[in-house]
Amino acid sequence: MSLQLTKVQAGQRINLTKEQVGLKKIRIGLSWDFKSGMVADLDTSLVVLGSNGRMLTEDSLLFYNSPKNAQGKPHLYQNALVHCGDERSGLSEGDDETILIDLHRLPADVKGLLATTSIYGIGQQYLTFGRVKNATVRLYNAETQHALYQYDLTNDASNGTSLEMVRFYLKEGNWFFTALGEVLGKSENGLQDVVDKYQYNPSHYDSTDNKYFL
């Protein structure tokens, strides 16, 4: 098992099952800074994907307004997925927003998880990621709190209002992780762009969806 923080590049694929033997619980941590004079809110969400690369059900999106658990945290699948809060300023030390994933408690029909980030202007109509700097995603072993991987956003996302940050997917019994950093949407409501792209459609299957599980 690797015990050293590994920096990954966009598009790099990691076999978590083989590289992190015994890994059961993952914590995704996102941190960022705003450029001078900016007031905005970045929201992290997690899209739960079925075998066709779309939302598993109509409600398989974990975000700040998902149903709350006993601790007041948004969750899905009886705390298999937990969103740990909404940080608006980007001024917190360490990670600004985190999501917990318990791989062993996920339903069997969950084939992928996509972490996304959306930006909203506070008191302003339209803002893009061009006003954000030092955006970083870290993956931790949530049981040991050890940082495993770090991805620093380097792709040009200056025209985007929502981004695909990292993706997890299950293939042949192994969980894989891929860093992305790709612009997903450009509309004022970036989270709606996420829903529109991955919306639940049980009758839909397109071979192009396979790219999410390569």
N, CA, C and O of each residue as an XYZ file, in Angstrom:
856
protein
N       0.838     -1.200      0.000
C       0.000      0.000      0.000
C       0.870      1.246      0.000
O       1.825      1.348      0.770
N       0.537      2.183     -0.861
C       1.278      3.436     -0.904
C       0.946      4.298      0.305
O      -0.224      4.466      0.647
N       1.981      4.849      0.958
C       1.779      5.728      2.105
C       2.253      7.133      1.811
O       2.287      7.974      2.710
N       2.618      7.405      0.573
C       3.128      8.711      0.192
C       2.102      9.442     -0.647
O       1.426      8.839     -1.481
N       1.983     10.758     -0.422
C       1.073     11.553     -1.237
C       1.581     11.576     -2.674
O       2.728     11.944     -2.931
N       0.719     11.180     -3.607
C       1.075     11.134     -5.015
C       0.338     12.227     -5.765
O      -0.887     12.312     -5.684
N       1.058     13.059     -6.488
C       0.420     14.068     -7.321
C       0.085     13.448     -8.669
O       0.931     12.807     -9.293
N      -1.146     13.641     -9.112
C      -1.602     13.053    -10.364
C      -1.901     14.153    -11.373
O      -2.147     15.304    -11.012
N      -1.873     13.773    -12.635
C      -2.136     14.698    -13.736
C      -3.508     14.419    -14.334
O      -4.055     13.329    -14.166
N      -4.057     15.395    -15.023
C      -5.355     15.232    -15.672
C      -5.321     14.038    -16.611
O      -4.401     13.900    -17.416
N      -6.317     13.181    -16.509
C      -6.407     12.003    -17.353
C      -5.721     10.777    -16.806
O      -5.898      9.681    -17.338
N      -4.941     10.935    -15.753
C      -4.234      9.793    -15.181
C      -5.203      8.867    -14.475
O      -6.074      9.319    -13.731
N      -5.053      7.571    -14.707
C      -5.942      6.570    -14.122
C      -5.216      5.785    -13.036
O      -4.107      5.296    -13.252
N      -5.844      5.665    -11.870
C      -5.270      4.971    -10.730
C      -6.174      3.806    -10.351
O      -7.381      3.988    -10.188
N      -5.607      2.616    -10.211
C      -6.354      1.463     -9.715
C      -6.280      1.486     -8.190
O      -5.308      1.016     -7.599
N      -7.315      2.036     -7.561
C      -7.310      2.172     -6.107
C      -7.296      0.822     -5.411
O      -6.634      0.665     -4.385
N      -8.010     -0.146     -5.947
C      -8.088     -1.457     -5.312
C      -6.719     -2.105     -5.206
O      -6.418     -2.749     -4.202
N      -5.881     -1.944     -6.234
C      -4.547     -2.563     -6.224
C      -3.501     -1.695     -5.540
O      -2.624     -2.210     -4.846
N      -3.588     -0.375     -5.731
C      -2.569      0.502     -5.157
C      -2.811      0.793     -3.678
O      -1.871      1.063     -2.931
N      -4.077      0.736     -3.261
C      -4.423      1.017     -1.860
C      -5.186     -0.186     -1.308
O      -6.396     -0.130     -1.093
N      -4.451     -1.266     -1.086
C      -5.060     -2.531     -0.672
C      -5.818     -2.345      0.646
O      -5.285     -1.807      1.616
N      -7.054     -2.797      0.656
C      -7.864     -2.711      1.865
C      -8.591     -1.394      2.037
O      -9.263     -1.195      3.049
N      -8.478     -0.487      1.074
C      -9.149      0.804      1.178
C     -10.664      0.614      1.139
O     -11.202      0.021      0.204
N     -11.343      1.126      2.166
C     -12.790      0.991      2.261
C     -13.501      2.341      2.215
O     -14.563      2.478      1.608
N     -12.899      3.331      2.865
C     -13.546      4.628      2.981
C     -12.633      5.721      2.432
O     -11.448      5.782      2.759
N     -13.202      6.577      1.597
C     -12.451      7.647      0.937
C     -13.016      8.992      1.370
O     -14.228      9.145      1.527
N     -12.146      9.948      1.558
C     -12.573     11.334      1.752
C     -12.033     12.171      0.604
O     -10.827     12.186      0.356
N     -12.927     12.873     -0.101
C     -12.523     13.810     -1.136
C     -12.494     15.195     -0.510
O     -13.485     15.625      0.080
N     -11.383     15.894     -0.629
C     -11.272     17.247     -0.106
C     -10.969     18.226     -1.222
O     -10.050     18.013     -2.013
N     -11.734     19.292     -1.284
C     -11.525     20.324     -2.296
C     -11.138     21.631     -1.609
O     -11.784     22.047     -0.647
N     -10.092     22.270     -2.101
C      -9.698     23.574     -1.573
C      -9.494     24.543     -2.728
O      -9.190     24.137     -3.850
N      -9.663     25.827     -2.439
C      -9.533     26.855     -3.473
C      -9.308     28.206     -2.823
O      -9.498     28.372     -1.619
N      -8.900     29.171     -3.640
C      -8.792     30.571     -3.235
C      -9.471     31.419     -4.299
O      -9.502     31.051     -5.473
N     -10.011     32.548     -3.883
C     -10.606     33.489     -4.817
C      -9.623     34.612     -5.117
O      -8.837     35.017     -4.260
N      -9.680     35.100     -6.334
C      -8.866     36.252     -6.680
C      -9.399     37.495     -5.969
O     -10.553     37.535     -5.543
N      -8.552     38.493     -5.849
C      -8.861     39.684     -5.066
C     -10.171     40.342     -5.499
O     -10.432     40.511     -6.690
N     -10.993     40.713     -4.503
C     -12.222     41.443     -4.768
C     -13.407     40.589     -5.149
O     -14.463     41.115     -5.500
N     -13.248     39.272     -5.087
C     -14.323     38.392     -5.530
C     -15.090     37.813     -4.346
O     -14.496     37.419     -3.342
N     -16.409     37.766     -4.473
C     -17.257     37.107     -3.487
C     -18.081     36.062     -4.236
O     -18.869     36.397     -5.120
N     -17.891     34.794     -3.872
C     -18.587     33.727     -4.595
C     -18.699     32.504     -3.711
O     -18.146     32.454     -2.612
N     -19.418     31.532     -4.206
C     -19.628     30.279     -3.499
C     -19.316     29.134     -4.458
O     -19.865     29.069     -5.558
N     -18.434     28.237     -4.037
C     -18.177     27.023     -4.794
C     -18.861     25.859     -4.094
O     -18.725     25.691     -2.882
N     -19.591     25.060     -4.849
C     -20.315     23.925     -4.294
C     -19.833     22.634     -4.928
O     -19.771     22.505     -6.150
N     -19.494     21.683     -4.071
C     -19.076     20.364     -4.522
C     -20.272     19.423     -4.498
O     -21.073     19.460     -3.564
N     -20.396     18.593     -5.503
C     -21.468     17.603     -5.548
C     -20.911     16.289     -6.081
O     -19.817     16.239     -6.642
N     -21.693     15.227     -5.890
C     -21.269     13.901     -6.325
C     -22.411     13.254     -7.092
O     -23.502     13.064     -6.555
N     -22.157     12.919     -8.348
C     -23.155     12.265     -9.195
C     -22.949     10.757     -9.107
O     -21.848     10.261     -9.347
N     -24.003     10.033     -8.766
C     -23.940      8.574     -8.673
C     -24.370      7.992    -10.014
O     -25.480      8.250    -10.479
N     -23.489      7.206    -10.637
C     -23.706      6.726    -12.000
C     -24.040      5.238    -12.046
O     -23.498      4.432    -11.288
N     -24.949      4.902    -12.959
C     -25.259      3.504    -13.232
C     -24.394      2.981    -14.364
O     -23.431      3.633    -14.768
N     -24.732      1.812    -14.875
C     -23.904      1.151    -15.879
C     -23.900      1.873    -17.219
O     -23.015      1.631    -18.040
N     -24.878      2.763    -17.463
C     -24.910      3.491    -18.730
C     -24.255      4.866    -18.638
O     -24.354      5.657    -19.576
N     -23.593      5.160    -17.529
C     -22.893      6.428    -17.395
C     -23.781      7.595    -17.059
O     -23.344      8.743    -17.139
N     -25.039      7.331    -16.676
C     -25.969      8.377    -16.267
C     -26.370      8.167    -14.805
O     -26.044      7.151    -14.192
N     -27.093      9.170    -14.260
C     -27.530      9.062    -12.878
C     -28.285      7.763    -12.655
O     -29.130      7.371    -13.460
N     -27.970      7.106    -11.556
C     -28.556      5.800    -11.268
C     -30.056      5.888    -11.079
O     -30.793      5.018    -11.542
N     -30.519      6.933    -10.401
C     -31.939      7.206    -10.210
C     -32.149      8.713    -10.362
O     -31.194      9.464    -10.561
N     -33.379      9.136    -10.269
C     -33.670     10.568    -10.379
C     -33.063     11.370     -9.231
O     -32.832     12.572     -9.363
N     -32.805     10.706     -8.105
C     -32.307     11.396     -6.913
C     -30.856     11.067     -6.590
O     -30.399     11.353     -5.484
N     -30.131     10.484     -7.512
C     -28.769     10.042     -7.197
C     -27.740     11.150     -7.426
O     -26.780     10.994     -8.181
N     -27.977     12.273     -6.746
C     -27.051     13.389     -6.742
C     -26.873     13.843     -5.300
O     -27.843     14.226     -4.647
N     -25.647     13.804     -4.800
C     -25.344     14.277     -3.452
C     -24.854     15.709     -3.550
O     -23.840     15.986     -4.189
N     -25.594     16.635     -2.900
C     -25.199     18.036     -2.921
C     -25.688     18.693     -1.637
O     -26.259     18.023     -0.777
N     -25.469     19.993     -1.502
C     -25.735     20.671     -0.238
C     -27.183     20.581      0.214
O     -27.465     20.742      1.401
N     -28.113     20.327     -0.711
C     -29.528     20.293     -0.370
C     -30.106     18.881     -0.383
O     -31.325     18.715     -0.417
N     -29.244     17.857     -0.356
C     -29.724     16.480     -0.267
C     -30.319     16.220      1.118
O     -30.080     16.998      2.042
N     -31.093     15.136      1.279
C     -31.651     14.808      2.599
C     -30.549     14.728      3.656
O     -29.445     14.260      3.379
N     -30.864     15.192      4.876
C     -29.868     15.259      5.940
C     -29.915     14.008      6.828
O     -30.977     13.423      7.039
N     -28.755     13.614      7.340
C     -28.697     12.517      8.299
C     -28.891     13.055      9.716
O     -29.204     14.232      9.900
N     -28.705     12.194     10.714
C     -28.933     12.607     12.100
C     -27.984     13.698     12.549
O     -28.287     14.433     13.489
N     -26.842     13.815     11.894
C     -25.859     14.846     12.219
C     -26.080     16.128     11.410
O     -25.303     17.077     11.521
N     -27.128     16.154     10.606
C     -27.433     17.341      9.820
C     -26.624     17.455      8.545
O     -26.564     18.531      7.950
N     -25.993     16.356      8.109
C     -25.170     16.367      6.901
C     -25.936     15.749      5.734
O     -26.605     14.732      5.916
N     -25.856     16.339      4.539
C     -26.471     15.710      3.371
C     -25.888     14.322      3.127
O     -24.677     14.128      3.227
N     -26.749     13.357      2.807
C     -26.247     11.989      2.625
C     -27.122     11.227      1.639
O     -28.240     11.632      1.318
N     -26.572     10.108      1.170
C     -27.306      9.155      0.337
C     -26.951      7.745      0.784
O     -25.873      7.506      1.327
N     -27.871      6.812      0.548
C     -27.641      5.386      0.805
C     -27.200      5.129      2.243
O     -26.194      4.464      2.489
N     -27.972      5.669      3.190
C     -27.750      5.431      4.615
C     -26.300      5.725      5.013
O     -25.632      4.915      5.657
N     -25.847      6.890      4.613
C     -24.520      7.409      4.967
C     -23.361      6.732      4.235
O     -22.207      6.884      4.636
N     -23.653      5.990      3.171
C     -22.563      5.502      2.333
C     -21.866      6.680      1.647
O     -20.669      6.628      1.361
N     -22.635      7.745      1.388
C     -22.107      8.988      0.832
C     -22.562     10.134      1.728
O     -23.751     10.268      2.014
N     -21.615     10.962      2.170
C     -21.940     12.066      3.073
C     -21.235     13.327      2.606
O     -20.027     13.321      2.371
N     -21.992     14.407      2.472
C     -21.446     15.726      2.152
C     -21.241     16.462      3.468
O     -22.180     16.598      4.253
N     -20.021     16.940      3.720
C     -19.689     17.464      5.045
C     -19.856     18.960      5.195
O     -19.324     19.545      6.139
N     -20.585     19.601      4.285
C     -20.905     20.998      4.524
C     -20.599     21.909      3.361
O     -19.901     21.538      2.417
N     -21.142     23.120      3.449
C     -21.025     24.122      2.389
C     -20.163     25.269      2.883
O     -20.588     26.037      3.746
N     -18.951     25.393      2.343
C     -18.029     26.477      2.686
C     -18.095     27.527      1.587
O     -17.866     27.208      0.420
N     -18.399     28.751      1.928
C     -18.620     29.788      0.919
C     -17.400     30.660      0.655
O     -17.271     31.216     -0.435
N     -16.508     30.790      1.620
C     -15.469     31.811      1.487
C     -14.197     31.340      0.813
O     -13.502     32.140      0.187
N     -13.870     30.033      0.930
C     -12.581     29.560      0.443
C     -11.441     29.956      1.348
O     -10.278     29.836      0.964
N     -11.755     30.432      2.560
C     -10.726     30.914      3.471
C     -10.381     29.899      4.554
O      -9.480     30.144      5.357
N     -11.067     28.782      4.595
C     -10.783     27.782      5.604
C      -9.382     27.203      5.415
O      -8.876     27.116      4.296
N      -8.769     26.813      6.523
C      -7.489     26.124      6.426
C      -7.738     24.702      5.945
O      -8.710     24.064      6.349
N      -6.855     24.209      5.081
C      -7.027     22.866      4.549
C      -8.142     22.820      3.530
O      -8.303     23.744      2.733
N      -8.913     21.744      3.554
C      -9.975     21.547      2.569
C     -11.182     22.416      2.901
O     -11.573     22.543      4.061
N     -11.764     23.010      1.868
C     -12.942     23.864      2.054
C     -14.227     23.050      2.092
O     -15.128     23.351      2.874
N     -14.319     22.020      1.254
C     -15.479     21.136      1.279
C     -15.009     19.698      1.134
O     -14.028     19.421      0.445
N     -15.722     18.780      1.793
C     -15.331     17.370      1.743
C     -16.556     16.482      1.528
O     -17.677     16.821      1.908
N     -16.298     15.339      0.906
C     -17.315     14.313      0.718
C     -16.721     12.983      1.171
O     -15.586     12.653      0.827
N     -17.494     12.224      1.944
C     -17.067     10.913      2.422
C     -17.745      9.824      1.596
O     -18.941      9.890      1.313
N     -16.955      8.822      1.217
C     -17.452      7.701      0.420
C     -17.092      6.402      1.113
O     -15.918      6.141      1.377
N     -18.089      5.587      1.411
C     -17.862      4.252      1.956
C     -18.112      3.256      0.828
O     -19.256      2.906      0.539
N     -17.036      2.807      0.199
C     -17.160      1.953     -0.976
C     -17.915      0.662     -0.685
O     -18.643      0.166     -1.545
N     -17.753      0.121      0.500
C     -18.343     -1.173      0.831
C     -19.836     -1.083      1.150
O     -20.509     -2.109      1.236
N     -20.356      0.125      1.325
C     -21.768      0.282      1.649
C     -22.589      0.766      0.455
O     -23.801      0.947      0.566
N     -21.939      0.974     -0.672
C     -22.659      1.425     -1.859
C     -23.524      0.298     -2.415
O     -23.117     -0.863     -2.370
N     -24.701      0.613     -2.935
C     -25.522     -0.412     -3.588
C     -24.763     -1.059     -4.754
O     -23.904     -0.432     -5.374
N     -25.090     -2.301     -5.034
C     -24.362     -3.056     -6.057
C     -24.514     -2.463     -7.445
O     -23.654     -2.674     -8.300
N     -25.596     -1.723     -7.689
C     -25.804     -1.176     -9.030
C     -25.108      0.175     -9.236
O     -25.244      0.777    -10.301
N     -24.371      0.656     -8.244
C     -23.552      1.864     -8.417
C     -22.272      1.471     -9.142
O     -21.491      0.664     -8.640
N     -22.061      2.039    -10.317
C     -20.891      1.706    -11.127
C     -19.886      2.848    -11.235
O     -18.765      2.651    -11.703
N     -20.288      4.041    -10.801
C     -19.365      5.165    -10.886
C     -19.810      6.315    -10.011
O     -20.980      6.415     -9.640
N     -18.859      7.191     -9.681
C     -19.113      8.393     -8.897
C     -18.335      9.531     -9.534
O     -17.140      9.399     -9.797
N     -19.002     10.640     -9.781
C     -18.360     11.782    -10.414
C     -18.449     12.985     -9.496
O     -19.546     13.448     -9.183
N     -17.301     13.499     -9.060
C     -17.265     14.691     -8.218
C     -17.207     15.929     -9.110
O     -16.343     16.040     -9.980
N     -18.129     16.847     -8.887
C     -18.201     18.073     -9.678
C     -18.153     19.283     -8.749
O     -18.404     19.174     -7.549
N     -17.825     20.436     -9.326
C     -17.821     21.696     -8.584
C     -18.504     22.761     -9.420
O     -18.272     22.864    -10.625
N     -19.348     23.552     -8.774
C     -20.062     24.635     -9.449
C     -19.771     25.945     -8.736
O     -19.516     25.958     -7.532
N     -19.809     27.047     -9.475
C     -19.528     28.366     -8.907
C     -20.746     29.267     -9.032
O     -21.450     29.252    -10.042
N     -20.982     30.052     -7.985
C     -22.098     30.991     -7.965
C     -21.597     32.334     -7.440
O     -20.892     32.392     -6.432
N     -21.957     33.380     -8.111
C     -21.623     34.715     -7.635
C     -22.568     35.139     -6.529
O     -23.777     34.928     -6.630
N     -22.036     35.733     -5.478
C     -22.855     36.250     -4.388
C     -23.039     37.751     -4.623
O     -22.091     38.528     -4.513
N     -24.261     38.142     -4.945
C     -24.518     39.540     -5.268
C     -24.107     39.899     -6.685
O     -24.134     41.069     -7.066
N     -23.725     38.892     -7.469
C     -23.355     39.114     -8.861
C     -24.059     38.051     -9.695
O     -24.299     36.946     -9.209
N     -24.389     38.367    -10.931
C     -25.188     37.445    -11.725
C     -24.405     36.276    -12.296
O     -24.902     35.149    -12.304
N     -23.217     36.515    -12.766
C     -22.535     35.462    -13.520
C     -21.039     35.507    -13.247
O     -20.385     36.519    -13.499
N     -20.505     34.415    -12.735
C     -19.074     34.296    -12.489
C     -18.592     32.950    -13.003
O     -19.348     31.978    -12.999
N     -17.356     32.882    -13.441
C     -16.767     31.647    -13.935
C     -15.542     31.288    -13.103
O     -15.134     32.044    -12.222
N     -14.964     30.135    -13.391
C     -13.782     29.684    -12.659
C     -12.532     30.484    -13.008
O     -11.461     30.243    -12.451
N     -12.665     31.428    -13.922
C     -11.545     32.316    -14.192
C     -11.215     33.200    -12.998
O     -10.142     33.802    -12.955
N     -12.128     33.289    -12.022
C     -11.911     34.099    -10.827
C     -11.409     33.267     -9.647
O     -11.284     33.776     -8.533
N     -11.121     31.984     -9.895
C     -10.665     31.078     -8.840
C      -9.216     30.693     -9.096
O      -8.808     30.536    -10.247
N      -8.441     30.542     -8.035
C      -7.057     30.098     -8.167
C      -6.769     29.016     -7.132
O      -7.492     28.852     -6.148
N      -5.710     28.299     -7.384
C      -5.214     27.272     -6.452
C      -6.264     26.209     -6.127
O      -6.353     25.752     -4.988
N      -7.051     25.820     -7.115
C      -8.047     24.765     -6.894
C      -7.345     23.407     -6.851
O      -6.613     23.043     -7.772
N      -7.577     22.674     -5.779
C      -6.898     21.403     -5.551
C      -7.878     20.369     -5.024
O      -8.738     20.683     -4.201
N      -7.748     19.141     -5.495
C      -8.523     18.021     -4.983
C      -7.569     17.020     -4.336
O      -6.543     16.661     -4.913
N      -7.920     16.581     -3.140
C      -7.125     15.551     -2.466
C      -8.009     14.362     -2.128
O      -9.181     14.518     -1.787
N      -7.425     13.165     -2.230
C      -8.085     11.936     -1.823
C      -7.375     11.399     -0.588
O      -6.148     11.310     -0.546
N      -8.173     11.043      0.418
C      -7.645     10.533      1.677
C      -8.209      9.144      1.956
O      -9.294      8.793      1.492
N      -7.460      8.368      2.713
C      -8.020      7.196      3.373
C      -8.805      7.737      4.563
O      -8.208      8.236      5.516
N     -10.130      7.646      4.523
C     -10.956      8.276      5.547
C     -10.839      7.595      6.897
O     -11.238      8.171      7.909
N     -10.300      6.379      6.939
C     -10.129      5.688      8.218
C      -8.832      6.093      8.900
O      -8.785      6.220     10.123
N      -7.778      6.298      8.115
C      -6.488      6.674      8.692
C      -6.220      8.169      8.601
O      -5.315      8.681      9.260
N      -7.029      8.892      7.760
C      -6.874     10.330      7.482
C      -5.590     10.626      6.699
O      -5.167     11.778      6.608
N      -4.978      9.590      6.139
C      -3.755      9.799      5.374
C      -4.097     10.273      3.961
O      -4.947      9.682      3.295
N      -3.428     11.349      3.500
C      -3.625     11.863      2.141
C      -2.942     10.933      1.142
O      -1.760     10.623      1.290
N      -3.673     10.493      0.137
C      -3.164      9.536     -0.837
C      -2.779     10.188     -2.161
O      -1.686      9.953     -2.677
N      -3.679     11.011     -2.714
C      -3.472     11.600     -4.028
C      -3.882     13.070     -4.017
O      -4.773     13.483     -3.274
N      -3.215     13.834     -4.850
C      -3.555     15.253     -4.996
C      -3.562     15.618     -6.468
O      -2.663     15.255     -7.227
N      -4.606     16.351     -6.852
C      -4.719     16.835     -8.220
C      -4.889     18.344     -8.180
O      -5.850     18.851     -7.600
N      -3.963     19.059     -8.792
C      -4.028     20.514     -8.886
C      -4.618     20.889    -10.234
O      -4.086     20.508    -11.277
N      -5.706     21.628    -10.216
C      -6.384     21.994    -11.457
C      -5.485     22.898    -12.298
O      -5.149     24.010    -11.891
N      -5.105     22.409    -13.465
C      -4.243     23.174    -14.361
C      -4.905     23.452    -15.697
O      -4.454     24.328    -16.436
N      -5.970     22.722    -16.024
C      -6.672     22.964    -17.288
C      -7.312     24.345    -17.286
O      -7.654     24.880    -16.231
N      -7.468     24.907    -18.452
C      -8.110     26.218    -18.580
C      -9.611     26.063    -18.369
O     -10.318     25.523    -19.219
N     -10.085     26.545    -17.225
C     -11.505     26.467    -16.917
C     -12.105     27.854    -16.783
O     -13.134     28.029    -16.130
N     -11.468     28.838    -17.396
C     -11.846     30.226    -17.179
C     -13.254     30.559    -17.669
O     -13.848     31.535    -17.210
N     -13.800     29.756    -18.602
C     -15.138     30.055    -19.127
C     -16.208     29.142    -18.554
O     -17.352     29.179    -19.008
N     -15.865     28.325    -17.569
C     -16.812     27.355    -17.037
C     -17.462     27.796    -15.740
O     -16.873     28.540    -14.956
N     -18.686     27.326    -15.521
C     -19.362     27.536    -14.245
C     -19.554     26.226    -13.485
O     -19.978     26.232    -12.329
N     -19.245     25.108    -14.130
C     -19.214     23.816    -13.443
C     -18.113     22.965    -14.068
O     -17.856     23.026    -15.271
N     -17.470     22.167    -13.209
C     -16.336     21.353    -13.640
C     -16.522     19.910    -13.199
O     -17.055     19.643    -12.122
N     -16.076     18.978    -14.045
C     -15.906     17.592    -13.633
C     -14.511     17.491    -13.029
O     -13.517     17.699    -13.726
N     -14.430     17.176    -11.745
C     -13.143     17.203    -11.060
C     -12.452     15.838    -11.052
O     -11.349     15.694    -11.581
N     -13.098     14.845    -10.456
C     -12.531     13.498    -10.412
C     -13.648     12.481    -10.583
O     -14.806     12.756    -10.268
N     -13.294     11.314    -11.081
C     -14.275     10.262    -11.317
C     -13.774      8.953    -10.709
O     -12.594      8.617    -10.813
N     -14.681      8.228    -10.080
C     -14.416      6.871     -9.601
C     -15.295      5.926    -10.401
O     -16.431      6.269    -10.730
N     -14.794      4.756    -10.714
C     -15.644      3.787    -11.400
C     -15.186      2.375    -11.082
O     -14.015      2.125    -10.793
N     -16.142      1.465    -11.142
C     -15.915      0.063    -10.812
C     -15.798     -0.745    -12.088
O     -16.682     -0.703    -12.944
N     -14.701     -1.485    -12.214
C     -14.488     -2.303    -13.406
C     -13.807     -3.601    -13.010
O     -12.725     -3.606    -12.425
N     -14.470     -4.704    -13.345
C     -13.943     -6.034    -13.058
C     -13.543     -6.180    -11.595
O     -12.508     -6.762    -11.270
N     -14.392     -5.635    -10.717
C     -14.175     -5.770     -9.286
C     -13.189     -4.786     -8.684
O     -12.967     -4.804     -7.473
N     -12.590     -3.925     -9.502
C     -11.622     -2.946     -9.014
C     -12.188     -1.536     -9.108
O     -12.855     -1.184    -10.082
N     -11.910     -0.728     -8.076
C     -12.275      0.686     -8.123
C     -11.120      1.490     -8.684
O      -9.987      1.382     -8.216
N     -11.420      2.304     -9.700
C     -10.436      3.172    -10.331
C     -10.757      4.626    -10.016
O     -11.890      4.968     -9.678
N      -9.744      5.470    -10.132
C      -9.872      6.909     -9.911
C      -9.168      7.630    -11.049
O      -8.044      7.283    -11.411
N      -9.837      8.640    -11.614
C      -9.254      9.442    -12.686
C      -9.432     10.920    -12.374
O     -10.528     11.351    -12.014
N      -8.367     11.699    -12.509
C      -8.439     13.151    -12.371
C      -8.901     13.742    -13.697
O      -8.475     13.290    -14.760
N      -9.777     14.758    -13.642
C     -10.364     15.310    -14.860
C     -10.069     16.798    -15.020
O      -9.234     17.184    -15.837
N     -10.757     17.632    -14.238
C     -10.588     19.077    -14.367
C     -11.134     19.622    -15.668
O     -10.548     20.530    -16.256
N     -12.263     19.072    -16.128
C     -12.837     19.464    -17.408
C     -14.064     20.335    -17.219
O     -14.872     20.084    -16.325
N     -14.211     21.358    -18.053
C     -15.405     22.201    -18.014
C     -16.620     21.368    -18.399
O     -16.619     20.682    -19.421
N     -17.658     21.436    -17.566
C     -18.892     20.709    -17.849
C     -19.962     21.653    -18.366
O     -20.615     21.367    -19.369
N     -20.148     22.799    -17.673
C     -21.189     23.731    -18.089
C     -20.719     25.163    -18.054
O     -19.723     25.492    -17.410
N     -21.454     26.020    -18.761
C     -21.096     27.437    -18.847
C     -22.278     28.346    -18.525
O     -22.157     29.569    -18.608
N     -23.412     27.768    -18.160
C     -24.580     28.592    -17.874
C     -24.480     29.184    -16.476
O     -23.596     28.822    -15.699
N     -25.390     30.093    -16.164
C     -25.374     30.743    -14.853
C     -25.560     29.741    -13.722
O     -24.962     29.892    -12.656
N     -26.378     28.724    -13.943
C     -26.605     27.679    -12.949
C     -25.784     26.449    -13.327
O     -26.266     25.572    -14.044
N     -24.552     26.388    -12.847
C     -23.663     25.293    -13.225
C     -24.143     23.944    -12.743
O     -23.937     22.937    -13.422
N     -24.785     23.899    -11.575
C     -25.273     22.623    -11.064
C     -26.378     22.065    -11.954
O     -26.478     20.848    -12.114
N     -27.203     22.921    -12.532
C     -28.231     22.454    -13.449
C     -27.602     21.829    -14.689
O     -28.146     20.876    -15.245
N     -26.465     22.356    -15.124
C     -25.758     21.759    -16.257
C     -25.311     20.342    -15.930
O     -25.345     19.459    -16.787
N     -24.893     20.128    -14.690
C     -24.495     18.784    -14.251
C     -25.679     17.831    -14.357
O     -25.562     16.740    -14.914
N     -26.818     18.253    -13.819
C     -28.022     17.423    -13.845
C     -28.460     17.151    -15.274
O     -28.827     16.023    -15.601
N     -28.427     18.161    -16.127
C     -28.865     17.997    -17.509
C     -28.003     16.980    -18.263
O     -28.518     16.184    -19.048
N     -26.689     17.013    -18.020
C     -25.799     16.110    -18.748
C     -25.954     14.662    -18.299
O     -25.879     13.743    -19.115
N     -26.173     14.459    -16.990
C     -26.181     13.093    -16.450
C     -27.555     12.653    -15.980
O     -27.668     11.681    -15.233
N     -28.601     13.350    -16.405
C     -29.936     13.060    -15.895
C     -30.324     11.603    -16.111
O     -29.934     10.961    -17.087
N     -31.103     11.116    -15.167
C     -31.571      9.730    -15.166
C     -32.406      9.438    -16.401
O     -33.334     10.180    -16.722
N     -32.075      8.358    -17.088
C     -32.835      7.923    -18.254
C     -32.621      6.430    -18.415
O     -31.666      6.018    -19.074
N     -33.495      5.595    -17.824
C     -33.280      4.143    -17.838
C     -33.314      3.521    -19.218
O     -32.793      2.423    -19.414
N     -33.922      4.206    -20.182
C     -34.009      3.644    -21.531
C     -32.820      4.036    -22.391
O     -32.674      3.553    -23.514
N     -31.963      4.921    -21.861
C     -30.867      5.451    -22.673
C     -29.610      4.612    -22.502
O     -29.172      4.343    -21.384
N     -29.049      4.210    -23.610
C     -27.706      3.635    -23.586
C     -27.000      4.018    -24.869
O     -27.514      3.806    -25.967
N     -25.828      4.579    -24.718
C     -25.042      5.028    -25.859
C     -23.616      4.585    -25.623
O     -23.096      4.749    -24.519
N     -22.971      4.026    -26.633
C     -21.606      3.519    -26.452
C     -20.638      4.607    -26.034
O     -19.593      4.317    -25.452
N     -20.977      5.877    -26.327
C     -20.076      6.953    -25.936
C     -20.013      7.088    -24.423
O     -19.042      7.631    -23.896
N     -21.038      6.600    -23.708
C     -21.020      6.663    -22.257
C     -19.904      5.802    -21.676
O     -19.494      6.013    -20.535
N     -19.406      4.831    -22.448
C     -18.370      3.937    -21.933
C     -17.104      4.664    -21.541
O     -16.295      4.119    -20.791
N     -16.907      5.884    -22.026
C     -15.689      6.619    -21.678
C     -15.596      6.870    -20.182
O     -14.509      7.113    -19.658
N     -16.735      6.812    -19.489
C     -16.718      7.050    -18.054
C     -16.237      5.830    -17.281
O     -16.021      5.908    -16.071
N     -16.070      4.725    -17.957
C     -15.670      3.512    -17.271
C     -14.467      2.854    -17.936
O     -14.284      1.640    -17.841
N     -13.643      3.666    -18.613
C     -12.425      3.142    -19.236
C     -11.247      3.267    -18.284
O     -10.131      2.879    -18.629
